[in-house]
């Protein structure tokens, strides 16, 4: 393979060979950085010289052999074989070895003999002395070669040496001897150009290579022939057997080997710098400067750049960091990072930069290290880098001695971990409790946060003990902030966990009539979120609480605590503002997932699922419940696990997926969960599962237990969990209608303003009436449930209404209404309800008639105008023209005109031939049956 890019240097060496034959006694010094191809150039030239009739004596130097006296001279003399005259030189070599420790006079005499022997040999044969990397030669050999250089007069000897710029004594003295000679010539060898690389690529790959590809290879290798050829070979191996539109550099094993080789060829200080850069990155310069080295960093950077290892202040290629860093032991890496951390800190570097090196060092014994790591962790949290923050907190805690600072670090770490791994945070609570008892945690917010976390996991007695301890510690000056924190805790405990409230605060009567004004909320968002929830659950005026909760959510980006957002969302949920809950959950979930906050993601998904249950969107509710449960382990949920489990069980039961619901119920829950509002949701959902699977007494027991807790907590009048309708349904199925009626009438009396609860209770009460009375009650129930937003409950009511019409002999109207109920049940994925609604004949046919009607109605939308569709949908439900006119606020004549056009467009002769599912296409035309009288 020809040497690319070295034509000028080869020509100069050939000219020197001719000059030697004319008696010019030339000495050539080939200079260039490590890996630039000096050895290859020397080899190419000596082969040419040997073919031209010269005797070539070669030697290669190495730093490992620098202490081997006369080693280079012996290499030159050992090359015997073809020429008898060499024996004399060999004898001289033996003589030199024998006098290695002789006096200076004896050494000079032996070197004179060596020079005389070389001169005599050159008279017979033209001679080339080739010494590679002469700057690494042993001092004795350097002295001998310098001695020879001064005596080369018309000797037909050409000396060709290679060296590296920047070499130090003793070579520098010998080089001076060479440079003084009349025939001395220095040949500079520079890195390859882009054109050289392009030619090399074409030769090795056998493919045409464009300039852009050549530039990429040049950038990756720095023009170093050593690195470039290795990179080309790796690329060639990758491309073998493939067709590539463009050649791109691919670094592999050969490139890695070349990098290691290159690092061993540069000077030791430069190699150290390269390894430090691999380990420390740009901060390696700080370590090097601190050493007060005799090797200026600028010169070392220049040496590494010329060798192709550096590009600017860093390593040229990513793989170089792996290769060179792998040559550094773990102990040395830790030491380097520790040194870098100290030096960077002393020079005022950013905490995050210093912290990286402290972490890599495994910690350092500096008093400033723990607070610096704590500061860097807080900065990481501000950038949503939670795993990084946890590592920094853990290290800060491990290297910090006992005391307030250690407790502060642990507390901050625990609160942060609560957002990503609550179970892990919980394991730290005992140590935090000890720190609080020892007086190491004195901040009111710290103490209350610890107490809330204990309550979260049901450790109420421990939380109460800590609360009393803090009260004693702050008895003289509790401060305004502590009072606010305690009031907020009291308010949400009083409605979410009333038994806990009594155990911690006694039977304290709370006044929740505080003004929920924007200014007050901005100052105390947590307190007012808790207040808003208490107002709603205690039966207060909901509108101010809803407005306040929305305002808290608008401030959510700056809310410092995790519980504030759920408190505000629960306020909207229990106030039946499901659309607002949906909208806020969607927005906040996007933010939580973008910031990778699993705990917030799980809580929001859980609340979204509960809201979807109320809307009858069962499949979506189950998906959000499952997501919530997967985003946080059971230990992390603590007592709030009742909410996602309740939503999941209810949705799975309503969809007929009983085995999956049973599996959810087999999941262990803390016993203390049943002392919370979350546990009552769980009991209510489990009661419906028992109802659906025929365990009526178990269902009744769950509903009664739920009601007993809510009544004793003073929230029994709330619409949050309609347990009375659950009790009534169980009683009805047990054949106890009188007791069922009692619960239903009480439910109706308490909740006239809630269509969801009142309408469903009225539906169940209708089942105890005679058909005519039942018809009126069910019409009213349907009207209410159409305003409730719950398609699932509305489907139940429509189904019951259709059956009553059937009993009263109005089969056509019954068919239309039951068909609508069926389609609504299918839309909710409530399969058991849908199957129950199918007429006997259609049930046998698998519901094809209902499905076919729905498909037909989809096509109707394309041919009818919006006005015609509204009229047709009401007509399909069985309404008369006068009823349609009244409901749509138009004249009877207009209705007749619309109906004429509808029948013509659909090629129908009578209105009872309208598709059964047309009503679902009419959107918000009007309540479906409220006008159907008689």
LINFENHU-V702216 format. One line per field, one symbol per residue. phi: phi as a letter, one per 30 degrees, with the letter a starting at -180 (. if undefined). A space follows every 50 residues. Layout:
phi: ???
This chain:
phi: .dddibdddddddddddddedcidhdbcccclddidjddddddddddddd ddjddcccabcbddcdddeiddddeddddcldcdddedddddedddddce cdddddddddddddddddddddddbdbbccbchddcddedddddddeded cdbhchcccbccbceidceddeddddeddddecdbccdcceddddddddd ddddcibdbdddddddddddciideedddddddddddddeibccdbcbdb dbdddedddddddddddedddddddddddciededddddddhddceeedd dddddddjdcbidbddbedddddddddcddddddddddddddddddcidd eddddedddddijbdbdddeddddddddddddcicdeddddddddeddcc dekedddddddddddddedbaedddddddeddddddddidccdddddddd dddddeciddddddddddddeddcedbdiddddddddddeddddccbedd dddcbidddccccddccedddddbdddddddeddeddciddddedddddd ddddcddcddcddddeddddeddddicddddedddddddeddddchcedd edddddddddddeddicddddddddddedddbdedddidddedddddddd dddddicdddddddddddbdddddcbddddddddddddddedcicdddde dddddddddddddicdddddbdddddeddddeddibdddddedddddddd bdcceddddddddddddccdedddddddedddedddcdicdddddedddd ddddedddicddddddddddddddddddiddeddddddeedddddiiddd ddddddddddedccdddddddddddddjdddddddddchbdddddddddd dddddchccbdddeedcdddddhceledbdcdci
